[in-house]
Protein backbone atom coordinates (compact mmCIF):
# COMPACT_ATOMS: atom_id res chain seq x y z
CA UNK A 1 0.00 0.00 0.00
CA UNK A 2 1.14 3.54 -0.69
CA UNK A 3 0.58 6.42 1.69
CA UNK A 4 -0.01 9.84 0.23
CA UNK A 5 -0.62 13.09 2.06
CA UNK A 6 -3.52 15.07 0.71
CA UNK A 7 -3.39 18.73 1.59
CA UNK A 8 -6.72 20.48 1.42
CA UNK A 9 -8.82 17.36 0.89
CA UNK A 10 -12.50 18.12 1.43
CA UNK A 11 -13.87 17.28 4.87
CA UNK A 12 -15.54 14.09 3.64
CA UNK A 13 -12.75 14.03 2.03
CA UNK A 14 6.61 -10.90 31.33
CA UNK A 15 7.49 -13.27 38.12
CA UNK A 16 11.03 -13.27 38.14
CA UNK A 17 11.97 -10.07 36.47
CA UNK A 18 14.68 -7.46 36.25
CA UNK A 19 14.62 -4.21 34.35
CA UNK A 20 17.93 -2.41 33.88
CA UNK A 21 18.56 0.81 31.90
CA UNK A 22 21.22 0.40 29.23
CA UNK A 23 22.88 3.65 30.33
CA UNK A 24 22.34 6.48 32.86
CA UNK A 25 21.87 9.05 30.10
CA UNK A 26 19.00 7.10 28.59
CA UNK A 27 17.17 7.04 31.93
CA UNK A 28 16.98 10.86 31.77
CA UNK A 29 15.50 10.92 28.29
CA UNK A 30 11.89 12.10 28.24
CA UNK A 31 9.44 11.05 27.17
CA UNK A 32 10.40 7.37 27.03
CA UNK A 33 8.16 4.80 25.41
CA UNK A 34 7.22 1.84 27.62
CA UNK A 35 6.06 -1.58 26.45
CA UNK A 36 4.82 -4.69 28.23
CA UNK A 37 6.36 -7.95 26.96
CA UNK A 38 4.08 -10.89 27.71
CA UNK A 39 5.33 -14.49 27.68
CA UNK A 40 2.43 -16.90 27.17
CA UNK A 41 2.38 -20.71 27.25
CA UNK A 42 -0.36 -22.45 25.29
CA UNK A 43 -1.00 -26.15 25.98
CA UNK A 44 -2.82 -28.47 23.59
CA UNK A 45 -4.44 -31.47 25.30
CA UNK A 46 -5.04 -34.78 23.59
CA UNK A 47 -8.19 -34.34 21.58
CA UNK A 48 -8.90 -30.71 22.45
CA UNK A 49 -8.12 -27.09 21.52
CA UNK A 50 -5.13 -25.17 22.84
CA UNK A 51 -5.60 -23.19 26.07
CA UNK A 52 -3.40 -20.74 27.96
CA UNK A 53 -1.49 -22.60 30.69
CA UNK A 54 0.69 -19.79 32.10
CA UNK A 55 1.81 -16.23 31.45
CA UNK A 56 4.25 -13.66 32.81
CA UNK A 57 5.15 -10.14 31.76
CA UNK A 58 7.86 -7.48 31.97
CA UNK A 59 7.34 -3.74 31.57
CA UNK A 60 10.31 -2.06 29.90
CA UNK A 61 11.23 1.42 28.80
CA UNK A 62 13.24 1.81 25.62
CA UNK A 63 16.83 0.79 26.36
CA UNK A 64 15.91 -1.49 29.27
CA UNK A 65 16.13 -5.29 29.51
CA UNK A 66 14.07 -7.75 31.53
CA UNK A 67 14.15 -11.50 32.13
CA UNK A 68 11.58 -14.14 32.97
CA UNK A 69 11.60 -17.94 33.20
CA UNK A 70 9.28 -20.85 32.50
CA UNK A 71 9.73 -24.51 33.49
CA UNK A 72 8.00 -27.88 33.46
CA UNK A 73 8.94 -29.66 36.74
CA UNK A 74 7.97 -33.20 35.72
CA UNK A 75 5.91 -33.39 32.56
CA UNK A 76 4.00 -30.97 30.38
CA UNK A 77 1.01 -31.03 32.73
CA UNK A 78 3.03 -29.36 35.54
CA UNK A 79 4.27 -25.83 34.88
CA UNK A 80 5.92 -22.95 36.74
CA UNK A 81 6.56 -19.42 35.55
CA UNK A 82 8.32 -16.35 36.90
CA UNK A 83 9.49 -16.47 40.54
CA UNK A 84 8.04 -19.93 41.17
CA UNK A 85 10.74 -21.44 38.95
CA UNK A 86 13.35 -20.91 41.71
CA UNK A 87 11.54 -23.39 43.94
CA UNK A 88 11.95 -26.30 41.51
CA UNK A 89 14.87 -28.60 42.30
CA UNK A 90 15.49 -30.33 38.97
CA UNK A 91 12.97 -29.32 36.31
CA UNK A 92 12.49 -31.33 33.13
CA UNK A 93 12.66 -28.28 30.85
CA UNK A 94 13.60 -24.66 31.61
CA UNK A 95 13.31 -21.59 29.37
CA UNK A 96 15.02 -18.30 30.27
CA UNK A 97 13.78 -15.40 28.15
CA UNK A 98 15.47 -11.99 28.14
CA UNK A 99 13.84 -9.04 26.41
CA UNK A 100 15.72 -5.87 25.38
CA UNK A 101 13.43 -3.11 24.15
CA UNK A 102 14.95 -1.21 21.23
CA UNK A 103 12.05 1.06 20.26
CA UNK A 104 8.28 1.24 20.67
CA UNK A 105 6.06 2.88 18.11
CA UNK A 106 2.46 2.15 17.26
CA UNK A 107 2.29 -1.45 15.97
CA UNK A 108 6.10 -1.47 15.48
CA UNK A 109 7.75 -2.66 18.72
CA UNK A 110 11.41 -3.53 18.11
CA UNK A 111 12.81 -5.97 20.67
CA UNK A 112 15.74 -8.34 20.93
CA UNK A 113 14.65 -11.66 22.45
CA UNK A 114 17.27 -14.07 23.79
CA UNK A 115 15.86 -17.51 24.55
CA UNK A 116 17.86 -20.06 26.53
CA UNK A 117 16.44 -23.57 26.83
CA UNK A 118 17.71 -26.44 29.01
CA UNK A 119 16.38 -30.01 28.70
CA UNK A 120 17.32 -32.83 31.08
CA UNK A 121 16.39 -35.92 28.99
CA UNK A 122 18.46 -35.89 26.87
CA UNK A 123 20.52 -33.16 28.57
CA UNK A 124 21.22 -30.25 26.29
CA UNK A 125 21.16 -26.44 26.17
CA UNK A 126 20.32 -24.06 23.37
CA UNK A 127 20.49 -20.27 22.97
CA UNK A 128 18.80 -18.24 20.25
CA UNK A 129 18.80 -14.46 19.75
CA UNK A 130 16.02 -12.96 17.65
CA UNK A 131 15.59 -9.38 16.48
CA UNK A 132 11.83 -8.87 16.23
CA UNK A 133 9.48 -6.17 15.01
CA UNK A 134 6.15 -6.93 16.68
CA UNK A 135 2.67 -5.72 15.94
CA UNK A 136 0.91 -4.89 19.18
CA UNK A 137 -0.90 -7.83 20.80
CA UNK A 138 -0.04 -10.12 17.87
CA UNK A 139 1.55 -13.45 18.92
CA UNK A 140 5.04 -14.50 17.83
CA UNK A 141 6.04 -18.13 18.47
CA UNK A 142 9.36 -18.56 20.31
CA UNK A 143 9.43 -22.33 20.84
CA UNK A 144 7.43 -25.54 20.60
CA UNK A 145 7.71 -28.78 22.58
CA UNK A 146 5.95 -32.12 22.25
CA UNK A 147 5.29 -34.59 25.08
CA UNK A 148 8.03 -37.23 25.29
CA UNK A 149 5.77 -39.78 27.00
CA UNK A 150 2.13 -40.37 27.86
CA UNK A 151 2.38 -39.49 31.56
CA UNK A 152 -0.19 -36.72 31.12
CA UNK A 153 -2.82 -35.63 28.64
CA UNK A 154 -0.95 -32.60 27.27
CA UNK A 155 0.23 -33.32 23.74
CA UNK A 156 2.37 -30.22 23.19
CA UNK A 157 3.06 -26.64 24.22
CA UNK A 158 3.71 -23.43 22.33
CA UNK A 159 5.68 -20.61 23.93
CA UNK A 160 4.93 -17.22 22.44
CA UNK A 161 5.50 -13.54 23.06
CA UNK A 162 3.17 -10.58 22.68
CA UNK A 163 3.94 -6.90 23.06
CA UNK A 164 1.71 -4.03 24.17
CA UNK A 165 2.58 -0.36 24.41
CA UNK A 166 1.85 1.21 27.83
CA UNK A 167 0.05 4.50 27.51
CA UNK A 168 1.33 7.52 29.39
CA UNK A 169 -0.93 8.69 32.21
CA UNK A 170 -1.43 12.06 30.53
CA UNK A 171 -2.79 10.56 27.31
CA UNK A 172 -4.31 7.22 28.33
CA UNK A 173 -7.88 8.58 28.50
CA UNK A 174 -7.85 10.48 25.23
CA UNK A 175 -10.34 9.52 22.53
CA UNK A 176 -9.60 9.69 18.82
CA UNK A 177 -12.18 10.22 16.10
CA UNK A 178 -11.50 8.52 12.76
CA UNK A 179 -13.13 9.85 9.61
CA UNK A 180 -12.69 7.19 6.87
CA UNK A 181 -13.58 7.35 3.20
CA UNK A 182 -13.34 4.67 0.52
CA UNK A 183 -12.71 6.22 -2.88
CA UNK A 184 -12.74 4.29 -6.15
CA UNK A 185 -12.00 5.88 -9.53
CA UNK A 186 -12.82 3.95 -12.68
CA UNK A 187 -10.92 4.11 -15.96
CA UNK A 188 -12.86 7.17 -17.07
CA UNK A 189 -12.19 9.06 -13.84
CA UNK A 190 -15.62 8.72 -12.27
CA UNK A 191 -15.49 8.58 -8.47
CA UNK A 192 -17.46 6.21 -6.19
CA UNK A 193 -17.29 6.67 -2.42
CA UNK A 194 -18.29 5.10 0.88
CA UNK A 195 -17.95 6.67 4.32
CA UNK A 196 -17.51 5.41 7.91
CA UNK A 197 -16.84 7.08 11.27
CA UNK A 198 -15.20 5.41 14.26
CA UNK A 199 -14.10 6.45 17.77
CA UNK A 200 -11.51 4.62 19.90
CA UNK A 201 -9.36 5.32 22.98
CA UNK A 202 -5.69 6.21 22.66
CA UNK A 203 -3.81 3.10 21.47
CA UNK A 204 -6.99 1.09 20.93
CA UNK A 205 -7.59 -0.73 17.66
CA UNK A 206 -11.00 -0.36 16.08
CA UNK A 207 -12.46 -2.24 13.10
CA UNK A 208 -14.28 -0.70 10.15
CA UNK A 209 -16.13 -2.07 7.14
CA UNK A 210 -17.38 -0.05 4.19
CA UNK A 211 -20.61 -0.80 2.41
CA UNK A 212 -19.63 -2.80 -0.73
CA UNK A 213 -19.29 -1.27 -4.17
CA UNK A 214 -21.17 -3.15 -6.91
CA UNK A 215 -19.78 -3.61 -10.43
CA UNK A 216 -21.26 -5.01 -13.63
CA UNK A 217 -18.97 -7.12 -15.86
CA UNK A 218 -20.87 -5.79 -18.84
CA UNK A 219 -19.94 -2.22 -17.97
CA UNK A 220 -16.42 -3.04 -16.87
CA UNK A 221 -15.67 -4.79 -20.17
CA UNK A 222 -18.49 -4.63 -22.76
CA UNK A 223 -16.61 -6.97 -25.14
CA UNK A 224 -17.27 -9.92 -22.76
CA UNK A 225 -20.99 -9.74 -23.55
CA UNK A 226 -21.67 -11.10 -20.06
CA UNK A 227 -23.50 -9.08 -17.47
CA UNK A 228 -22.84 -10.43 -13.97
CA UNK A 229 -22.21 -8.69 -10.65
CA UNK A 230 -18.91 -8.34 -8.81
CA UNK A 231 -18.95 -6.82 -5.33
CA UNK A 232 -15.92 -5.04 -3.91
CA UNK A 233 -15.66 -5.34 -0.10
CA UNK A 234 -13.10 -3.21 1.75
CA UNK A 235 -12.62 -3.51 5.51
CA UNK A 236 -9.84 -3.15 8.04
CA UNK A 237 -8.79 -1.75 11.39
CA UNK A 238 -6.97 1.30 12.67
CA UNK A 239 -4.95 2.15 15.79
CA UNK A 240 -3.72 5.60 16.68
CA UNK A 241 -1.81 7.53 19.35
CA UNK A 242 -1.12 11.16 20.06
CA UNK A 243 2.55 11.76 20.72
CA UNK A 244 3.81 14.29 23.25
CA UNK A 245 4.72 16.63 20.35
CA UNK A 246 1.11 16.60 19.13
CA UNK A 247 1.70 14.42 16.08
CA UNK A 248 -0.23 11.20 15.48
CA UNK A 249 1.20 7.70 15.12
CA UNK A 250 -1.16 5.56 13.05
CA UNK A 251 -1.41 1.93 11.95
CA UNK A 252 -3.94 1.13 9.24
CA UNK A 253 -4.72 -2.47 8.17
CA UNK A 254 -6.90 -2.98 5.10
CA UNK A 255 -8.39 -5.96 3.31
CA UNK A 256 -10.21 -6.08 -0.02
CA UNK A 257 -12.30 -8.95 -1.41
CA UNK A 258 -13.84 -9.20 -4.84
CA UNK A 259 -16.93 -11.43 -4.68
CA UNK A 260 -18.46 -12.98 -7.78
CA UNK A 261 -21.37 -15.43 -7.59
CA UNK A 262 -21.29 -17.67 -4.52
CA UNK A 263 -17.57 -17.34 -3.83
CA UNK A 264 -14.89 -14.75 -3.27
CA UNK A 265 -11.47 -14.36 -4.80
CA UNK A 266 -8.90 -11.70 -5.38
CA UNK A 267 -8.44 -10.99 -1.67
CA UNK A 268 -5.62 -8.61 -0.73
CA UNK A 269 -4.54 -7.26 2.65
CA UNK A 270 -1.75 -5.23 4.19
CA UNK A 271 -0.77 -2.89 7.03
CA UNK A 272 0.74 0.57 6.84
CA UNK A 273 2.24 2.55 9.75
CA UNK A 274 2.85 6.27 9.43
CA UNK A 275 2.66 9.63 11.19
CA UNK A 276 0.29 12.49 10.48
CA UNK A 277 -0.79 15.83 11.81
CA UNK A 278 -4.12 16.27 13.56
CA UNK A 279 -6.79 16.72 10.89
CA UNK A 280 -4.40 15.95 8.01
CA UNK A 281 -5.94 13.87 5.23
CA UNK A 282 -3.92 10.75 4.38
CA UNK A 283 -4.68 8.58 1.35
CA UNK A 284 -3.63 4.90 1.35
CA UNK A 285 -3.85 3.52 -2.17
CA UNK A 286 -4.65 -0.20 -2.40
CA UNK A 287 -2.78 -2.44 -4.88
CA UNK A 288 -4.43 -3.06 -8.27
CA UNK A 289 -7.17 -5.69 -8.31
CA UNK A 290 -5.97 -9.27 -8.86
CA UNK A 291 -7.49 -12.75 -9.06
CA UNK A 292 -9.79 -14.68 -11.35
CA UNK A 293 -13.18 -16.31 -11.40
CA UNK A 294 -15.41 -18.05 -13.96
CA UNK A 295 -18.68 -16.68 -15.25
CA UNK A 296 -21.23 -19.23 -16.49
CA UNK A 297 -24.13 -18.12 -18.66
CA UNK A 298 -27.59 -19.72 -18.90
CA UNK A 299 -26.54 -21.84 -21.89
CA UNK A 300 -23.52 -23.26 -20.00
CA UNK A 301 -20.87 -21.08 -21.61
CA UNK A 302 -17.96 -20.48 -19.25
CA UNK A 303 -15.82 -17.35 -19.44
CA UNK A 304 -12.73 -16.61 -17.40
CA UNK A 305 -12.85 -13.27 -15.63
CA UNK A 306 -9.43 -11.74 -15.02
CA UNK A 307 -9.84 -8.98 -12.43
CA UNK A 308 -6.62 -7.27 -13.46
CA UNK A 309 -8.09 -6.81 -16.93
CA UNK A 310 -11.59 -5.98 -15.73
CA UNK A 311 -10.36 -3.26 -13.37
CA UNK A 312 -7.58 -1.92 -15.61
CA UNK A 313 -7.21 1.80 -15.02
CA UNK A 314 -9.16 1.71 -11.74
CA UNK A 315 -7.74 2.96 -8.45
CA UNK A 316 -9.03 2.31 -4.91
CA UNK A 317 -7.90 4.18 -1.81
CA UNK A 318 -8.78 4.61 1.85
CA UNK A 319 -8.65 8.22 2.95
CA UNK A 320 -8.68 9.16 6.62
CA UNK A 321 -8.38 12.09 8.97
CA UNK A 322 -7.92 11.75 12.73
CA UNK A 323 -9.04 14.25 15.35
CA UNK A 324 -8.66 14.03 19.14
CA UNK A 325 -11.92 14.52 21.00
CA UNK A 326 -12.09 17.04 23.84
N, C-alpha and C positions, 0 to 999 in steps of 0.2 A: 504494500500500500504506500502511496505517496502522500505526504502532508504538505499542504499549501496554505499560506496565510492569505486571507482575503481581507483587504483593507476596505472599509466602507461597504461591506455586504449589507443588504437590507436586513431589517430586524427579524424577518422570518427565519430573511436570510438566516534453650533445656534444669537427694537433690544436692548432689555433690557438685558444687559449682565454684568457679573462681572467675573473676573478671578483672583484668589487669590492663591499664592504659599502656599503649606502646611507647609513649614518651610523655614527660611532664608537660611539654609545650602543647601537645594535642589536648590534654585535659583542660587547658584554658581556652580552647577554641570554642566560640559560641556563634550561632547555635550548633549543637551536635546532634546528628540523627541517631536515633536509638531503634534497634530492632530486637524482637524476641525470636530466638531460634528454638524450635520445638522438635524434640526427638520423639518419634512415635513408633510403637511396636505393634504390628498387626499380626494376629494369629489366625490361621485357617484350620479349623477342626476337621476331622474326617467326616465327610459328607455334609458340610455346612459352609456358609459364607464367612469371610474374614471379619474379625471384630478387633477393636482396639484392646490390647492387653495391658499396656503401660505407656506412660509418657512422662517427659521431664523437659524443662525449658531453661534457657539462659537469656537474660536481657543484657544486651551489649550496646555501647556507643561505638561509633566509628573509631577504629584503631584499637579497640579492646578485644581480648580473647577470653573464652570461657570453656570449661570442660565438664562433661557429664559422663556417666558410666551406665551400662546395662549388662546384666548377667542372667544366666540360667543355672541355678544351683545344682539341679539334678537332671531334669529333662526339660523339654519345651513347655511342659505344663506349669513349671515353677519358675517365676521370674522375680527379679529385683532390679530397681532402677534408682539412680541418684545416690543419696547417702546410705541407703540400705545395703548397697553392694559391699561396703566395708565389713559388714557383719557375716559375710559368707566365707567359710574356711577354705574350701577348694571347689570353686564353681566349675561347671562343665564348659561353659563358654563365657567369655568376658569381652565386651566392646568398650573401648575408651574413645570418646568423640570430642575433639577440640575444634571449636569454632573461632575464627578470626574475622571480624567484620571489616570489610574493606570500604564499602560505601553503601548507602541506603537511600534510594530514590523510589518513587512510586512504581511498583511492579518491576523494579530492577534492583534487587538486593544482592550485592557482590560479597561473597564470603568464601574464605578458604576453609575447607573441612578436612581435618586429618582423622582418619579412622584407624585405630589399632584393634586388632582382634586376636584373642588367645583361645585356642581349643586344647582340651586335655586328652581327648581320644580321637585320633592320634594327636600327640602334642605338637603344636606348631603355632607360630605367630606371624601375623601379616600387618603391614602398614601401607595405607593408601592416602595420598594427598590429592584432593580435588579442588579445582577453582570453579566455583559455581556462580551463575547469575540466576537468581530465583525470582519467579513471579510470586507475589504475595499470596500466602495460603495455598499454594499449589504444591503437591507432594513431589519429592525427589527421592528415589530409592537409593539407599546407601549400601545395603547388604541383604542377603537372603540365605536362609538356612532351612534344611529339611530334617525331619526327625530321623535319627540313626537307628531307632528301635521302635517297638510298639508298646513301650511302657506307659504311654499316655495317649490321649485321643487327638493331640495337636499334630497335624501333618507337617506344617511348615510355618515359618515366621518371616515377615518382611520388616526391615528396619528402614525408616524413612525420616526425612527432615522437611519441615515447613518453616517458612519465615513470615513474620508479620511486623510491619512498622508500628512503633509506639508513638501515638500522637502526643504532641506537646500539650501541657495543661491549658495554655492560652488559646489553642486552636481546636481542641478536641470536640467542642460542642458546636462548632460552626456547621452550617448547612450550605450546600452548594446547589444551585439551580442549573439544570442542563437543558438547553434549548437545541433540539436535534432536528435536522432536516435531511431527508433523502432526496437527492436531485438526480434525474436521469435525462440526458439529452440524446435524442435519436440522431440518425445520420443527417437529417435535414436541419438540425439545430433546435427542434421543438423541445420544450422542457416539461417534465412531469415530476411532481413533487409529492411527498408525504411528510407529515410533521408529528413529532412527539415531544412531550415535556416530562422531565424527571427531576426529583429532588432526593438528595442523599446526604448523610453526614460526612464530614471531613474524613477521607480515607476509606469510605465505604464504597463497595462496588454495587452498581444498580444495573439491572437488565433493561433493555428496550427492544421493541419489535414494531416495525413499520407495517402499516396496512400494505398488502401486496400490490404490485403493479401488474396489470394484465396486458398480454401481447397476443396479437393474431399473426399466425405464420403467413397468412395471405398478405397482410400488410407489410410484414417484415421483409418478405421476399416473394413478390407476386408471381415470379416465374415458376415457383413450386406448384402452383395451382392446387394447393391444399390449404384449407382454412381451419386450423385447430388452435386451441388456446395454450399459451405458455405463461405461467405465473412466476413473477420474480419476487422472492421473499428475502428481505434483508433484516437482520436482527443483530444483537450484540450486547455488550456491556461496557460500562465506563466507570472509572475510578479517578477521583481528583483530590488534590490537596493544595491549600494555600501555603506558600512558603513565607518565611519571616520577612522577605523583601517585597511581599505583595504579589509575586508572580504565581502562576498556577503550574503544578506538575500534573499531567494527565496521562492516562492509559486507556486507549480505546481498542476494544476487540470487536471485530465485525465478522459476520458470516452471511453468505448469499447462497440461496438455492434457487435453481430454475426447475419448476415442476411442470411436467407435461403428461397428461393422462392420469393414470393411477400411480405413477412413480415419480421420483425426483432424481435429478442428475445435475452435473455441473456445479457441485457445491464447492465453495471456496471460503477460506477463513484466514484471519491473520490478526496480529496485535501490533499497535503502534504506540510508542511512548514519546511524549514531547512536552514542551513548555509553552505557555501562552500567557498573554496579559488578560486581566479581567475584562470580559466583554468582547475580546477579540474573536473574530470569526475565523475558524480553521476548517479547511476542506481536506478530507481524506479520500483520495480517489481510489476506487476499487479496481483490481486487475480486470482486463477484458474478459468477457464471458467465455467459458470453455465447456466442453462436454458434448455428448451426443445422445439422441434418442431416436426412436422409430415411430413414424406416423403411419397408421393403417387406415385406409379409406373404406367405405362401405362395400366396395367390390373386392376387397382383400389386397389391394395394391399397397405395398410397403415402401416408404420413402425415408431415407436416412436424413435426420435433421442435425446439422452441424451448427452448434450455437455460436461458434466463432464467426461463421459465415453469416448466420442470421442476424447477429448483433454487430456486424462490421460497421464501424463508424460511430457506435454508441459509447457513451461514457456514463458511469454511475459513481456518485460520490456521497459521502456523509459529511454534512456541514454542521458544526456545533459552535455555540458560544456558552460560556460558563460565567455565572454571576453569583457571588456570595450573598446569602440572605441576611438581613439585619438580625 
